[in-house]
Amino acid sequence: MYFRKPSPTPPLHSLPSPTPSFSKSKHIINNKFRYTLFLSLFLASWLLLLLHHHFHFTPVPKHTTTCHGSGPLFYIYALPSRFNLGLLQRCENLNIYTNMCPHVANNGLGQPLSTPSWYATHQFIGEMIVHARLQNHPCRTWDPHAARLFYVPFYGGLHASSVFREANLTLRDALAVDLVAFLQSQPWWKRHHGKDHFVALGRTAWDFMRREEGPDFGANIFLNLPTVRNMSVLTVERHPWQGHNQFAIPYPSYFHPKSLPQMLTLQDTIRQRARPHLFSFVGGTRPNLAKAKVRDHIVSQCGASERCVLVPCTSGDARCHNPMAVLEVMSKSTFCLQAPGDSFTRRSTFDSVLAGCIPVFFSEHTAYTQYTWYFPTKRDTYSVFIDEREVNEGKKKIEDVLLGIEEEEVAKMREVVIGLIPKLTYAHPNASGGVGFEDAVDVALQRLSRLVIMDQTKSVGSADI
């Protein structure tokens, strides 16, 4: 079992019997004993009444006393295990490229690193981390009547990556289709036709939007289903043009603090780091991939510059698979280059922020059209944008652009980046109650709540017309 569950209420038969034993030789009970018996029976009756109320009436919402200010009340569906935890029983087959068993450990945080609260977290494991975080969140309610939001804990990304090579499309889509049928049968779905429901996916939206024409790249049709289009979908990369109900959330990085002091300590440490390198790039080229053509120029320019550190992942550099080694390079760099790869977005963007390294983007869709809930509207306050076309055509040299930014401006940008760390971080799932800062999940809950309120207000207004 991977999640810490609330302790079950003790069954009635496990309660100690309040009835005292009597001696046959005594026919008269003294007043003191009579009073004790009466009090014991009274307390036992009161306790049984409470237990009866607990088991036979709507349960009282838990963990709501500290919810104020950290988000709306939400209810977690108890899905059949085949939609989430049951998938973990075959963790070695959840990804066609790697054994996921080490990565699903510790509620999806993965294997612990040498420093407390740091883990070798897989980039596509976000759905597990969100689920675990919500399990102990102070705004969780066990009373669906009180909930503003309904969370559907579907491990769609883990399932999708396990069936990428399934040639039978009906089988590839089966679990997603079954989930939709389950949701449509639920009374809470029918209340607002699912518009107050949300699901979190640990992979990009492209993995759930198979097209009828062209290659499918192993995708299923989950996000194309009409029912799912009523829901809010949290994903690490939304479809820039068709994702009207998709909202990008941060890729999980390696730091998962349990408290505000841990977060403040990290920020202070990052703030004081010396940065001898102007810029760095952790990654490799993507041959024959048009949207990643800029990577060829990045690798070439970085390799030729004394001011750049290149960690070439395609050549098997061991640092690429060592979280602390990657962060070490980034924490010594002023700017970190973030180019599109297999898709527009990168987990490296969030690694660079965690290291206090200012991200440099080459495509609008790597961050600006994606993480609108998390990054400032004014892009130049925290990042640098260099149009990939100008790099590809030789009109701009990356080093020259970065050298042209004033030191005072760089210092301001770095401080903004360091200030972003809390809300781009996933707090440790075992940090029950408030952790002292708003993390990525808190931000998502608040924004989802606004969407529901706006939709319900719009519906009421339309009904009055």
BATI-572584 format. One line per field, with one value per residue (C-alpha): residue number from 1; x, y, z. Coordinates in Angstrom, 1 decimal. Each point is the difference from the previous one (the first is absolute). Last residue first. Layout:
REM residues N
k <- c(NUM_...)
X <- c(X_...)
Y <- c(Y_...)
Z <- c(Z_...)
REM end
This chain:
REM residues 465
k <- c(465_464_463_462_461_460_459_458_457_456_455_454_453_452_451_450_449_448_447_446_445_444_443_442_441_440_439_438_437_436_435_434_433_432_431_430_429_428_427_426_425_424_423_422_421_420_419_418_417_416_415_414_413_412_411_410_409_408_407_406_405_404_403_402_401_400_399_398_397_396_395_394_393_392_391_390_389_388_387_386_385_384_383_382_381_380_379_378_377_376_375_374_373_372_371_370_369_368_367_366_365_364_363_362_361_360_359_358_357_356_355_354_353_352_351_350_349_348_347_346_345_344_343_342_341_340_339_338_337_336_335_334_333_332_331_330_329_328_327_326_325_324_323_322_321_320_319_318_317_316_315_314_313_312_311_310_309_308_307_306_305_304_303_302_301_300_299_298_297_296_295_294_293_292_291_290_289_288_287_286_285_284_283_282_281_280_279_278_277_276_275_274_273_272_271_270_269_268_267_266_265_264_263_262_261_260_259_258_257_256_255_254_253_252_251_250_249_248_247_246_245_244_243_242_241_240_239_238_237_236_235_234_233_232_231_230_229_228_227_226_225_224_223_222_221_220_219_218_217_216_215_214_213_212_211_210_209_208_207_206_205_204_203_202_201_200_199_198_197_196_195_194_193_192_191_190_189_188_187_186_185_184_183_182_181_180_179_178_177_176_175_174_173_172_171_170_169_168_167_166_165_164_163_162_161_160_159_158_157_156_155_154_153_152_151_150_149_148_147_146_145_144_143_142_141_140_139_138_137_136_135_134_133_132_131_130_129_128_127_126_125_124_123_122_121_120_119_118_117_116_115_114_113_112_111_110_109_108_107_106_105_104_103_102_101_100_99_98_97_96_95_94_93_92_91_90_89_88_87_86_85_84_83_82_81_80_79_78_77_76_75_74_73_72_71_70_69_68_67_66_65_64_63_62_61_60_59_58_57_56_55_54_53_52_51_50_49_48_47_46_45_44_43_42_41_40_39_38_37_36_35_34_33_32_31_30_29_28_27_26_25_24_23_22_21_20_19_18_17_16_15_14_13_12_11_10_9_8_7_6_5_4_3_2_1)
X <- c(-32.4_0.1_1.2_2.9_1.1_-0.2_2.1_2.6_0.3_0.4_2.7_1.8_-0.2_1.3_2.9_0.9_0.2_2.3_2.3_0.1_0.5_2.8_1.9_-0.2_1.3_3.0_0.9_-1.3_2.1_-0.1_-0.4_-3.7_-1.4_1.7_3.5_0.1_-0.5_3.2_-0.6_-0.1_2.0_-0.8_-1.9_3.0_2.7_-1.4_1.8_3.3_-1.0_-1.0_3.4_1.8_-1.8_0.9_3.7_0.0_-1.4_2.8_2.6_-1.2_-1.1_2.1_2.2_-3.1_-0.8_3.7_0.2_-3.1_1.1_-2.7_-0.7_1.5_-3.2_-0.5_0.6_-2.4_-2.6_0.4_-1.2_2.0_-2.0_1.6_-1.7_-1.1_-1.1_0.1_-3.1_-2.4_-3.0_2.0_0.2_-2.2_-3.6_1.1_2.1_-0.5_-0.2_3.1_1.9_1.4_-2.8_1.5_3.1_3.7_-0.1_2.9_-0.6_1.7_1.8_-1.0_0.6_-3.7_-0.7_2.4_-1.6_-3.4_1.1_1.8_-3.3_-0.4_-2.9_-0.5_0.1_2.7_2.4_-0.7_2.9_0.6_3.4_1.1_1.3_2.1_1.7_1.6_-3.4_-0.7_3.1_-0.5_-3.7_1.0_2.5_-2.6_-2.5_2.5_-1.3_1.3_3.2_1.0_0.6_-1.3_0.7_-3.7_0.1_2.6_0.5_1.4_1.4_0.1_2.3_2.9_-2.2_0.4_-1.9_-2.9_-0.2_-0.1_-2.3_-2.4_0.2_-1.0_-2.6_-1.7_-1.1_-2.3_-3.3_1.2_0.9_2.3_2.8_-0.9_3.1_1.0_-0.7_1.3_0.9_1.9_0.4_2.2_2.1_1.7_-3.2_0.8_-2.9_-1.4_-3.6_-0.1_0.8_-2.5_-2.7_0.8_-0.1_-3.3_-1.6_1.2_-1.3_-3.4_-0.6_-0.1_2.2_-0.1_3.0_0.8_-2.1_-3.6_-1.1_-2.0_-3.8_-1.5_-3.7_-2.2_-3.7_0.6_2.9_-0.5_2.6_2.9_-0.7_0.9_3.3_0.6_-3.8_-2.9_-3.3_-3.1_-3.1_-2.7_2.4_0.3_-3.6_0.5_2.9_3.0_2.0_0.0_0.6_3.3_3.4_2.7_1.6_-3.3_1.4_-2.2_-3.7_-2.5_1.9_0.9_-0.5_1.1_3.8_0.0_-1.3_3.4_0.6_-0.7_-3.7_-2.2_-3.8_-2.6_-3.7_-2.1_-1.2_-0.9_-3.6_-0.7_-2.0_0.3_3.6_-0.9_-2.6_2.5_-0.9_1.7_3.2_0.1_-0.7_2.8_2.4_-0.9_0.9_3.3_0.8_-1.0_2.0_3.0_-2.3_-2.1_3.1_1.3_3.7_1.1_3.4_-0.8_-1.7_2.1_0.5_-3.8_-0.5_2.5_-1.4_-3.6_0.6_-3.6_-0.6_-3.3_-0.1_-3.4_-0.1_-2.4_-0.5_-2.5_-2.5_2.8_0.8_3.4_1.7_3.5_1.0_2.8_1.8_0.9_-1.3_0.5_3.8_-0.2_-2.2_2.1_3.2_-1.5_-1.2_3.4_2.0_1.2_3.2_1.2_1.0_3.5_-0.9_1.0_-1.8_3.0_3.4_1.6_-2.7_-3.3_-1.2_-3.3_-2.4_-2.9_-1.6_3.4_0.6_-1.5_3.5_1.9_-2.8_-0.1_2.2_1.0_-0.8_-3.4_-1.3_-2.5_1.5_2.2_-2.8_-2.3_-1.6_0.0_-3.0_-2.2_0.7_-1.6_-2.9_0.1_-0.5_-3.7_-0.3_-0.7_-0.6_1.8_-2.1_1.1_-0.4_1.5_3.6_2.7_-1.6_-2.3_0.7_1.3_-3.3_-1.0_2.0_-2.9_-3.6_-2.6_-1.3_-3.6_-1.9_0.0_3.6_0.8_-3.4_0.2_3.5_-1.3_-2.9_2.3_2.2_-3.0_-1.2_3.4_0.3_-3.4_0.7_3.3_-1.6_-2.8_2.4_2.2_-3.0_-1.2_3.5_0.1_-3.6_0.7_-1.4_-1.9_-0.3_3.7_1.0_-0.6_2.8_-0.7_2.0_0.2_-1.6_2.1_1.0_3.2_-0.7_1.2_-3.6_-1.0_2.6_2.9_-0.2_2.6_3.3_0.2_2.0_3.7_0.5_2.2_-1.5)
Y <- c(35.7_-1.3_-3.4_1.5_1.9_-3.2_-1.9_2.8_0.1_-3.8_0.2_2.8_-1.8_-3.2_1.8_1.8_-3.3_-1.5_3.0_-0.5_-3.7_0.4_2.4_-2.3_-2.9_2.0_1.0_2.8_0.5_-1.0_-3.7_0.1_-3.3_-3.3_0.1_-3.7_0.9_2.1_3.3_0.2_3.0_2.7_2.0_0.0_0.7_3.1_2.4_-1.4_0.9_3.5_0.4_-1.2_2.5_2.9_-1.0_-0.4_3.6_1.4_-2.0_1.6_-2.4_0.2_-2.9_-2.2_1.1_-0.3_-3.6_-1.1_1.2_1.6_0.2_-3.5_-1.3_-2.6_2.5_2.5_-2.7_-1.2_3.4_0.9_0.5_0.8_-0.8_1.3_3.6_-0.3_-2.2_2.6_-2.2_-1.6_-3.8_-2.5_0.2_0.9_-3.1_-0.9_2.8_1.7_-3.2_-2.1_1.1_3.4_-1.7_0.9_0.3_1.1_-0.9_2.0_-2.4_0.0_-3.8_-0.8_2.3_-2.0_-3.3_1.4_0.8_-3.3_-1.8_1.2_1.2_0.2_-3.7_-2.5_2.8_3.8_2.0_1.3_1.6_0.7_3.5_1.1_-3.3_-1.5_-1.3_-1.5_-2.2_-1.1_-0.7_-2.5_-1.6_-0.3_-1.7_-2.5_-1.4_2.7_0.1_-3.4_1.6_-2.6_1.9_0.9_1.8_2.5_2.1_3.2_2.8_3.4_3.0_-1.5_-0.2_-2.5_-2.8_2.4_1.2_-3.5_-1.5_3.0_-0.1_-3.6_0.5_2.6_-2.8_-1.3_0.9_-1.7_-3.4_-1.8_-0.2_1.1_1.4_-0.3_1.2_2.1_3.4_2.7_3.7_2.8_-2.4_1.2_0.1_0.3_-1.3_2.4_0.1_-3.8_-0.5_2.6_-1.6_-3.5_1.2_1.7_-3.1_-2.2_2.6_0.0_-3.7_-3.5_0.7_-2.0_0.9_-2.1_1.5_-0.7_1.4_3.1_0.2_0.8_0.5_-1.8_0.8_2.1_-2.2_0.2_2.6_-0.2_-3.7_-0.1_-1.1_-1.3_-0.8_1.1_-0.7_1.9_-2.1_0.6_-1.1_-3.3_-0.8_0.8_-2.5_1.5_0.3_-3.8_-0.9_-2.0_0.9_-2.5_2.3_0.2_0.4_2.0_0.4_-1.1_2.0_-1.2_2.5_-1.6_-0.1_3.5_1.4_-0.6_-2.5_0.0_0.5_1.7_-0.3_2.5_0.2_3.1_0.0_-3.7_0.4_2.4_-2.2_-3.1_-0.6_0.0_-2.7_-2.4_-2.0_2.3_-0.4_-3.8_0.2_2.6_-2.3_-2.9_2.0_0.9_-3.6_-1.3_2.5_-2.3_-3.0_1.6_1.2_-3.5_0.7_0.4_1.6_3.0_-2.3_0.5_3.7_0.6_-1.8_2.1_3.1_-0.8_-0.6_1.1_1.7_1.8_3.1_1.7_3.7_2.2_-2.7_0.3_-2.5_-2.4_-0.4_-1.6_3.4_0.9_3.5_-0.9_-2.1_-3.5_-1.9_3.0_-0.3_-3.7_0.5_2.9_-2.1_-3.0_2.2_1.7_-3.1_1.0_1.8_-2.7_1.1_-0.8_1.4_2.9_0.6_-1.0_0.1_-3.3_-0.7_-1.8_-2.4_1.0_2.8_-2.1_-0.6_-1.2_-2.5_0.5_0.8_-3.1_-2.2_1.9_-2.4_1.9_0.5_-1.6_1.6_-1.5_-3.5_-0.2_1.7_-3.1_0.4_3.7_-0.2_-1.0_3.3_2.0_-0.9_-3.7_0.9_0.8_3.8_1.5_3.5_2.7_2.9_3.7_2.9_3.1_1.3_1.0_3.1_-1.8_-3.7_-0.2_-1.0_-2.2_-3.0_-2.4_0.5_-1.5_-3.3_-0.1_-2.3_-3.7_-0.7_3.2_0.5_-3.5_0.7_3.1_-1.9_-2.8_2.6_1.6_-3.4_-1.0_3.3_-0.5_-3.6_0.9_2.9_-2.2_-2.8_2.5_1.5_-3.4_-0.9_3.0_-0.5_-3.5_-2.9_-2.5_-3.6_-0.9_-3.6_-0.4_2.5_2.2_0.7_3.6_1.0_2.4_-2.6_1.0_1.1_-2.4_-1.3_3.5_0.1_2.5_2.9_-0.6_1.9_2.4_-1.6_0.5_-0.8_-2.5_-3.3)
Z <- c(-18.6_3.5_-1.0_-1.9_3.2_2.1_-2.6_-0.1_3.8_0.0_-2.6_1.7_3.4_-1.6_-1.7_3.2_1.9_-2.7_0.6_3.7_-0.3_-2.5_2.2_3.0_-2.1_-1.2_3.6_2.2_3.1_3.6_-0.4_0.9_1.2_-0.8_-1.2_-0.9_-3.7_-0.1_-1.6_-3.8_-1.1_-2.6_2.6_2.4_-2.6_-1.6_2.4_-1.1_-3.6_1.0_1.8_-3.1_-2.2_2.3_0.1_-3.8_-0.4_2.2_-2.0_-3.3_-2.7_-3.2_1.0_-0.3_-3.6_-1.0_1.4_-1.9_-3.4_-2.1_-3.7_-0.7_-1.7_2.7_2.8_-1.5_-0.6_3.6_1.3_3.0_3.2_3.3_3.3_3.4_-0.4_-3.8_0.0_1.4_0.8_2.8_0.0_1.9_-1.2_-3.5_-0.3_-3.6_-2.6_1.5_1.0_-2.8_-2.4_-0.8_-1.4_0.6_3.8_2.3_3.6_2.8_2.3_3.7_0.3_0.5_-2.9_-2.2_1.1_-0.9_-3.6_-0.2_0.2_-3.6_-2.2_-3.7_-0.8_-0.9_0.6_0.3_1.3_3.5_0.4_3.6_0.9_2.9_0.5_3.1_1.3_-3.4_0.0_3.5_-0.7_-2.7_2.3_2.8_-2.3_-1.5_-3.2_-2.3_2.0_-1.4_-3.4_-2.5_-3.2_-0.5_3.4_-0.9_3.2_-1.4_2.2_-1.6_0.5_-1.9_-3.1_-2.9_1.7_0.9_-3.6_-1.5_2.5_-0.3_-3.8_-0.1_2.6_-2.2_-2.2_2.7_-1.7_-3.2_1.5_-2.4_2.5_3.6_1.5_3.6_3.5_2.9_-1.3_1.9_0.2_1.4_2.2_3.2_2.0_3.7_2.1_2.7_-1.3_-0.4_3.7_1.1_-2.2_1.3_3.7_-0.6_-1.4_2.8_2.5_-1.7_0.6_-1.5_-3.0_-3.3_-2.1_-3.1_-2.8_-0.8_-3.4_0.7_-0.7_-3.4_-0.2_-2.6_-0.5_-3.1_-1.1_-3.8_-1.0_2.5_0.9_3.7_1.5_3.6_0.1_2.2_-1.8_1.0_-0.9_-2.6_-2.7_1.8_-0.9_-3.7_-0.3_-1.7_3.1_0.6_-3.6_0.3_-1.3_-1.1_-2.5_-1.9_-3.5_-2.5_-0.1_2.6_2.6_3.5_2.7_3.2_-0.4_-1.5_3.3_1.5_2.8_3.7_-0.3_2.7_-0.1_0.8_0.7_0.6_-3.7_0.3_-1.3_2.9_2.3_-2.3_1.0_3.6_-0.5_-1.5_-3.1_-2.4_2.0_-0.4_-3.8_-0.3_1.8_-2.2_-3.1_1.4_1.0_-3.5_-2.2_-0.7_-0.2_-2.7_-1.7_-0.5_-0.9_3.6_-0.2_2.1_2.5_3.2_-0.6_-0.1_3.3_1.8_-1.6_0.8_3.7_0.8_3.4_-1.0_2.2_0.7_0.7_2.0_2.6_2.9_-1.3_-0.9_3.8_0.5_-0.4_-1.1_0.7_2.5_-2.6_1.1_-3.0_-2.3_0.2_-0.7_-3.1_-1.3_0.4_-1.8_-2.9_-0.2_-0.8_-3.5_1.0_2.3_3.5_1.2_3.5_2.2_3.3_2.0_-1.9_-1.1_-2.5_0.6_-2.7_-1.8_0.9_-1.3_3.4_1.4_-2.7_-3.5_-1.4_1.1_-1.5_-3.3_-2.0_-3.1_-3.7_-0.5_3.2_2.4_-0.4_3.1_2.0_-0.4_3.4_-0.5_-2.4_2.9_1.7_-2.8_-2.3_0.8_3.7_-0.5_0.5_3.5_-1.3_1.9_1.3_0.0_2.3_-1.5_0.5_2.4_1.5_2.3_0.0_3.6_1.6_-2.9_0.7_0.1_-1.2_2.3_-1.4_-1.5_2.3_0.9_1.1_1.7_1.6_1.4_1.3_1.8_1.5_1.1_1.8_1.8_1.1_1.3_1.9_1.6_0.9_1.6_2.0_1.2_1.1_1.8_1.8_1.1_1.2_2.2_1.2_1.2_-1.9_2.2_-0.8_0.1_0.1_-3.8_-0.7_-3.0_-3.1_-1.4_-3.3_-2.1_-2.5_-1.8_-3.6_-2.6_-0.7_-1.2_-2.8_0.5_-2.5_-2.7_0.1_-2.9_-2.8_-0.7_-3.6_-1.7_1.0)
REM end
